[in-house]
Amino acid sequence: MPDESTESRPARPGRARLGPYEIIEPIGRGGMGIVYRARDTVAQRDVALKILPRSLAIDDTYLSRFRREAQAASKLKHPNIVTVYDHGVLEKLNYIAFELVDGPSLDRLIRQEERLAEAQVVEIALAVARALQHAHGQGVLHRDIKPGNILVTRGGDVKLADFGMAKYVASSLSFQTTVGRVFGTPAFLSPEQALGADDVDARADIYSLGCVVYNMATGRPPFQGDNPFVVIDQHRRMDPVPIRSINTQISTALEAFVSRAMAKLPEHRYQAADEVIWDLTLIRQALRAPRNARGGLSQLVAALDAINVVGRKIRAAQASAVAPTLRNRIIAAFLARPEFWLATFVLMLIGAAALALWAGIRLGAASR
């Protein structure tokens, strides 16, 4: 089994074991110990095996966070959330066996490419929003949404990981926030988390997702400073530099989306992941409209500049701080099937013109 010396240096293939897990090599290191590539000899599959060192297990804070991650993540079954296969204690070592993701973290991807194309930004954000929709529906708040906790497979699938800061909503068992204690990563922290509030809800995760989108689009977090306290204060008091002043290739709609997601007051943000998915889907459709133009009605759709329509819709919803209105839903329906509605409109015009012509002929005949 891995002992203290095994946890500090690479293990030789086949030499170290922990129960049914054959340790192959270390693939990551963090504040909660080392993650190994391992072989589950019972299920006959490779896994990511996270082991909490004994030196940290004696600290109740680290131990409770490790167990929180295992329990929260194992409760969630979703294609955009890293699957927990197994967790527990073997040979006096706390461990979690995860799905092994064959790709880098989003943080590494941003460092490699500096800025991501808007279409990729939207796809990644949509995947994370769907993961949050599922987690929040199960009463789990992530509370540490950041690029380092988002994994992108070589095939382009997106997986949300690391529920070590998770909180169960309305649970007597839970891992409730201690009043005045800050949870999360400063660069992606919501203002209410920065204040150490004990009533943080799903809208804090939405704020952090807005920060991640900003980071993907610009290559840098929304706020930066010499120390974490400066960054935390900026989240509370300042607005970030507008995205399009850094990257003019980003649409006005995505800029509006980030502005609403990162509103200082939770009641001015998206109120649930469902709303986030709604608007991101509209942005994706609007971005595709010009590329899909083939002629006729499709060219007319592109000429209407659908992305600006989406941007105005998002800004209007943010200004009113309410759920999408009937007017906004009508706009959304148009953007979802523009050719159908334009064809309907043209046919109505033709019908109205034909009716007017018929009425004119009848009136002319009657006047003779």
C-alpha positions as CSV (number, residue, x, y, z in Angstrom):
1,M,0.0,0.0,0.0
2,P,1.1,3.6,-0.4
3,D,2.8,4.9,2.8
4,E,4.2,8.4,3.5
5,S,7.2,7.8,1.3
6,T,5.0,6.5,-1.6
7,E,2.9,9.7,-1.3
8,S,5.9,11.9,-1.9
9,R,7.5,10.1,-4.9
10,P,6.2,8.3,-8.0
11,A,5.3,4.7,-7.5
12,R,6.7,2.1,-9.9
13,P,4.0,0.3,-11.9
14,G,2.7,-2.7,-10.1
15,R,4.7,-2.1,-6.9
16,A,2.2,-0.2,-4.7
17,R,-1.3,-1.2,-4.0
18,L,-4.2,0.0,-2.0
19,G,-6.9,-2.6,-1.6
20,P,-8.0,-3.5,-5.2
21,Y,-6.2,-0.5,-6.7
22,E,-2.8,-0.9,-8.3
23,I,-0.9,2.4,-8.2
24,I,0.6,3.3,-11.6
25,E,1.9,6.9,-11.4
26,P,1.0,10.3,-9.8
27,I,-0.9,12.6,-12.2
28,G,-1.6,15.5,-10.0
29,R,-0.8,17.2,-6.7
30,G,-2.9,19.6,-4.7
31,G,-3.7,20.9,-1.2
32,M,-5.6,17.7,-0.5
33,G,-2.8,15.3,-1.4
34,I,-1.8,13.4,-4.6
35,V,-4.0,12.0,-7.3
36,Y,-2.6,8.8,-8.9
37,R,-3.4,7.0,-12.0
38,A,-4.4,3.5,-10.7
39,R,-5.9,0.3,-12.0
40,D,-9.0,-1.1,-10.4
41,T,-8.2,-4.8,-10.6
42,V,-11.8,-5.8,-9.7
43,A,-13.6,-3.5,-12.2
44,Q,-10.7,-3.8,-14.7
45,R,-10.5,-0.1,-15.5
46,D,-8.1,2.8,-14.9
47,V,-9.2,5.4,-12.4
48,A,-8.0,8.6,-10.8
49,L,-7.2,7.7,-7.2
50,K,-7.0,10.6,-4.7
51,I,-5.4,9.7,-1.4
52,L,-5.4,11.9,1.7
53,P,-2.0,11.7,3.4
54,R,-2.0,10.6,7.0
55,S,-0.3,13.9,7.9
56,L,-3.5,15.8,6.8
57,A,-6.0,13.2,7.9
58,I,-5.3,14.1,11.6
59,D,-6.6,17.6,10.9
60,D,-10.4,17.6,11.1
61,T,-10.7,20.5,8.5
62,Y,-8.8,18.5,5.8
63,L,-10.6,15.3,6.7
64,S,-14.1,16.8,6.6
65,R,-13.3,18.5,3.3
66,F,-12.1,15.3,1.8
67,R,-15.1,13.4,3.0
68,R,-17.4,16.2,1.8
69,E,-16.0,15.9,-1.7
70,A,-16.5,12.1,-1.7
71,Q,-20.1,12.3,-0.4
72,A,-21.2,15.3,-2.6
73,A,-19.7,14.0,-5.8
74,S,-20.9,10.4,-5.3
75,K,-24.4,11.8,-5.0
76,L,-24.3,13.3,-8.5
77,K,-24.6,11.3,-11.7
78,H,-24.3,13.5,-14.8
79,P,-22.2,13.4,-18.0
80,N,-20.7,16.8,-17.2
81,I,-19.6,15.9,-13.6
82,V,-16.6,13.6,-12.9
83,T,-18.0,10.3,-11.7
84,V,-17.0,9.0,-8.3
85,Y,-16.8,5.2,-8.5
86,D,-15.8,4.4,-4.9
87,H,-14.6,6.1,-1.7
88,G,-13.8,5.1,1.9
89,V,-10.9,4.0,4.0
90,L,-8.5,1.3,3.1
91,E,-5.5,0.4,5.3
92,K,-6.1,3.6,7.3
93,L,-5.9,5.8,4.3
94,N,-8.9,7.9,3.1
95,Y,-9.3,7.6,-0.7
96,I,-11.7,8.5,-3.6
97,A,-11.7,6.7,-6.9
98,F,-12.8,8.9,-9.7
99,E,-13.4,8.6,-13.4
100,L,-10.1,9.1,-15.2
101,V,-10.5,12.1,-17.6
102,D,-8.1,12.0,-20.6
103,G,-7.6,15.8,-21.0
104,P,-6.3,18.9,-19.4
105,S,-7.9,21.3,-17.0
106,L,-9.5,24.4,-18.4
107,D,-6.9,26.4,-16.5
108,R,-4.2,24.7,-18.5
109,L,-6.1,25.1,-21.7
110,I,-6.4,28.9,-21.2
111,R,-2.7,29.2,-20.4
112,Q,-1.9,27.3,-23.6
113,E,-4.2,29.2,-25.9
114,E,-4.5,32.5,-24.0
115,R,-8.0,33.2,-25.3
116,L,-10.6,30.7,-26.4
117,A,-12.8,31.2,-29.5
118,E,-16.3,32.4,-28.5
119,A,-18.0,29.3,-29.8
120,Q,-15.8,27.2,-27.6
121,V,-16.3,29.5,-24.6
122,V,-20.1,29.1,-25.0
123,E,-19.9,25.3,-25.3
124,I,-17.8,25.0,-22.2
125,A,-20.0,27.4,-20.2
126,L,-23.1,25.5,-21.3
127,A,-21.6,22.2,-20.1
128,V,-20.8,23.6,-16.7
129,A,-24.2,25.2,-16.5
130,R,-25.8,21.8,-17.1
131,A,-23.6,20.3,-14.4
132,L,-24.7,23.0,-12.0
133,Q,-28.3,22.6,-12.9
134,H,-28.0,18.9,-11.9
135,A,-26.0,19.6,-8.7
136,H,-28.3,22.4,-7.5
137,G,-31.3,20.2,-8.3
138,Q,-29.8,17.6,-5.9
139,G,-29.3,20.3,-3.2
140,V,-25.5,20.6,-3.7
141,L,-23.7,23.9,-4.1
142,H,-20.2,23.6,-5.6
143,R,-18.8,26.9,-4.1
144,D,-15.5,26.6,-6.0
145,I,-16.2,27.0,-9.7
146,K,-12.9,27.9,-11.4
147,P,-10.9,26.8,-14.5
148,G,-8.8,24.4,-12.4
149,N,-11.9,22.4,-11.5
150,I,-13.2,22.1,-15.0
151,L,-11.7,19.3,-17.2
152,V,-11.9,19.1,-20.9
153,T,-11.4,15.7,-22.5
154,R,-9.5,15.2,-25.8
155,G,-12.8,14.6,-27.4
156,G,-14.2,17.9,-26.2
157,D,-16.4,16.7,-23.4
158,V,-16.4,19.0,-20.3
159,K,-16.4,17.6,-16.7
160,L,-16.9,19.6,-13.5
161,A,-14.6,18.2,-10.7
162,D,-13.6,18.8,-7.1
163,F,-16.5,19.2,-4.7
164,G,-14.2,19.7,-1.7
165,M,-15.9,23.0,-0.9
166,A,-19.4,21.7,-1.5
167,K,-22.4,22.5,0.7
168,Y,-25.7,20.7,1.0
169,V,-28.6,23.1,1.0
170,A,-31.1,22.7,3.9
171,S,-29.4,19.6,5.3
172,S,-28.9,19.0,9.0
173,L,-25.9,16.7,8.1
174,S,-24.3,19.3,6.1
175,F,-21.1,21.0,5.7
176,Q,-22.5,24.4,6.5
177,T,-20.4,27.5,6.1
178,T,-19.0,28.9,9.4
179,V,-20.1,32.5,9.6
180,G,-17.4,34.9,8.6
181,R,-15.3,32.2,7.0
182,V,-14.5,32.6,3.3
183,F,-14.9,29.6,1.0
184,G,-13.7,29.5,-2.6
185,T,-10.9,30.8,-4.7
186,P,-10.4,34.6,-4.6
187,A,-10.2,35.1,-8.4
188,F,-13.6,33.5,-8.9
189,L,-15.4,34.3,-5.7
190,S,-18.9,35.8,-5.4
191,P,-19.3,39.0,-3.4
192,E,-21.4,37.2,-0.8
193,Q,-18.8,34.5,-0.4
194,A,-16.2,37.2,0.0
195,L,-18.2,38.6,2.9
196,G,-18.3,35.2,4.5
197,A,-22.1,35.0,4.4
198,D,-23.8,31.9,5.8
199,D,-26.7,32.1,3.3
200,V,-24.9,31.5,0.1
201,D,-27.0,29.9,-2.6
202,A,-26.9,28.7,-6.2
203,R,-26.4,32.2,-7.4
204,A,-22.9,32.2,-6.0
205,D,-22.0,29.4,-8.4
206,I,-23.5,31.4,-11.3
207,Y,-21.4,34.4,-10.4
208,S,-18.3,32.2,-10.4
209,L,-19.3,30.7,-13.8
210,G,-19.5,34.3,-15.1
211,C,-15.9,34.8,-13.9
212,V,-14.8,31.7,-15.7
213,V,-16.4,32.8,-18.9
214,Y,-14.6,36.2,-18.6
215,N,-11.4,34.3,-18.0
216,M,-11.9,32.1,-21.1
217,A,-12.8,35.1,-23.3
218,T,-10.0,37.4,-22.2
219,G,-7.2,35.1,-21.0
220,R,-7.3,36.7,-17.5
221,P,-9.6,36.6,-14.5
222,P,-12.0,39.6,-14.0
223,F,-10.0,40.9,-11.1
224,Q,-6.3,40.8,-10.3
225,G,-4.2,42.1,-7.4
226,D,-1.1,41.8,-5.3
227,N,-2.7,39.6,-2.7
228,P,-6.0,37.7,-2.2
229,F,-7.5,40.4,0.0
230,V,-7.2,43.0,-2.8
231,V,-9.0,40.7,-5.2
232,I,-11.7,39.8,-2.8
233,D,-12.4,43.5,-2.2
234,Q,-12.6,44.1,-6.0
235,H,-15.3,41.5,-6.3
236,R,-17.3,43.3,-3.6
237,R,-16.8,46.9,-4.9
238,M,-15.6,47.1,-8.5
239,D,-16.9,46.1,-12.0
240,P,-14.4,44.3,-14.2
241,V,-13.1,45.9,-17.4
242,P,-15.6,45.2,-20.2
243,I,-14.8,42.0,-22.1
244,R,-14.9,43.7,-25.5
245,S,-12.4,46.3,-24.5
246,I,-9.9,43.4,-24.1
247,N,-11.2,41.1,-26.9
248,T,-13.2,42.7,-29.7
249,Q,-13.9,39.3,-31.2
250,I,-16.4,38.6,-28.4
251,S,-20.0,39.3,-29.2
252,T,-22.1,42.0,-27.4
253,A,-24.4,39.2,-26.3
254,L,-21.7,37.2,-24.4
255,E,-20.5,40.4,-22.8
256,A,-24.0,41.1,-21.6
257,F,-24.3,37.5,-20.3
258,V,-21.2,37.9,-18.2
259,S,-22.4,41.3,-16.9
260,R,-25.6,39.8,-15.7
261,A,-24.0,36.6,-14.3
262,M,-21.5,38.8,-12.3
263,A,-24.0,41.3,-10.9
264,K,-22.9,42.3,-7.4
265,L,-26.4,41.6,-5.9
266,P,-27.6,38.0,-6.2
267,E,-31.1,39.2,-7.1
268,H,-29.8,41.0,-10.2
269,R,-28.1,37.8,-11.5
270,Y,-29.5,34.8,-13.2
271,Q,-31.6,33.2,-10.5
272,A,-31.0,29.6,-11.6
273,A,-28.9,27.5,-13.9
274,D,-32.0,27.0,-16.1
275,E,-31.9,30.7,-17.0
276,V,-28.2,30.5,-17.7
277,I,-28.7,27.5,-20.1
278,W,-31.5,29.4,-21.8
279,D,-29.4,32.4,-22.7
280,L,-26.3,30.5,-23.5
281,T,-28.3,28.4,-25.9
282,L,-29.7,31.5,-27.6
283,I,-26.2,32.9,-27.9
284,R,-25.0,29.7,-29.5
285,Q,-27.8,29.7,-32.0
286,A,-27.3,33.4,-32.8
287,L,-23.6,32.8,-33.4
288,R,-24.3,30.1,-35.8
289,A,-26.9,32.1,-37.8
290,P,-24.4,34.0,-40.1
291,R,-22.4,30.8,-40.8
292,N,-25.6,29.0,-41.8
293,A,-26.7,31.7,-44.3
294,R,-27.2,30.1,-47.7
295,G,-29.5,32.6,-49.3
296,G,-33.0,33.9,-49.3
297,L,-34.6,34.0,-45.8
298,S,-31.4,32.7,-44.1
299,Q,-29.5,35.8,-45.4
300,L,-32.2,38.0,-44.1
301,V,-31.9,36.3,-40.7
302,A,-28.2,37.0,-40.7
303,A,-28.8,40.6,-41.7
304,L,-31.0,41.1,-38.7
305,D,-27.9,40.6,-36.6
306,A,-29.4,38.1,-34.2
307,I,-26.5,38.2,-31.7
308,N,-27.3,41.9,-30.9
309,V,-31.0,40.9,-30.4
310,V,-29.8,38.4,-27.8
311,G,-27.6,40.9,-26.1
312,R,-30.4,43.5,-25.8
313,K,-32.7,40.8,-24.4
314,I,-30.1,39.8,-21.7
315,R,-29.5,43.5,-20.8
316,A,-33.3,44.1,-20.6
317,A,-33.8,41.1,-18.3
318,Q,-30.9,42.3,-16.1
319,A,-32.3,45.8,-15.9
320,S,-35.6,44.5,-14.7
321,A,-34.1,41.8,-12.5
322,V,-37.0,39.5,-13.3
323,A,-37.4,36.2,-15.0
324,P,-37.7,36.3,-18.9
325,T,-40.9,38.3,-19.9
326,L,-43.4,37.2,-22.5
327,R,-41.7,39.6,-24.9
328,N,-38.3,38.0,-24.3
329,R,-39.7,34.6,-24.8
330,I,-41.2,35.7,-28.1
331,I,-37.8,36.9,-29.2
332,A,-36.2,33.7,-28.1
333,A,-38.8,31.6,-30.0
334,F,-38.0,33.7,-33.1
335,L,-34.2,33.1,-32.7
336,A,-34.8,29.4,-32.2
337,R,-36.6,29.0,-35.6
338,P,-36.1,32.2,-37.5
339,E,-36.7,30.8,-41.0
340,F,-40.0,29.4,-40.0
341,W,-41.3,32.6,-38.5
342,L,-39.9,34.7,-41.4
343,A,-41.6,32.4,-43.9
344,T,-44.8,32.7,-41.9
345,F,-44.5,36.5,-41.8
346,V,-43.9,36.7,-45.6
347,L,-46.9,34.4,-46.2
348,M,-49.0,36.6,-44.0
349,L,-47.9,39.7,-46.0
350,I,-48.8,38.0,-49.2
351,G,-52.1,37.0,-47.8
352,A,-52.8,40.5,-46.6
353,A,-51.8,41.9,-50.0
354,A,-54.1,39.5,-51.8
355,L,-57.0,40.3,-49.4
356,A,-56.4,44.0,-50.0
357,L,-56.4,43.5,-53.7
358,W,-59.6,41.5,-53.6
359,A,-61.3,44.1,-51.4
360,G,-60.2,46.9,-53.8
361,I,-61.6,45.0,-56.8
362,R,-64.9,44.4,-55.0
363,L,-65.2,48.1,-53.9
364,G,-64.4,49.2,-57.4
365,A,-67.0,46.9,-58.9
366,A,-69.6,48.1,-56.3
367,S,-68.9,51.8,-57.1
368,R,-69.8,51.3,-60.8
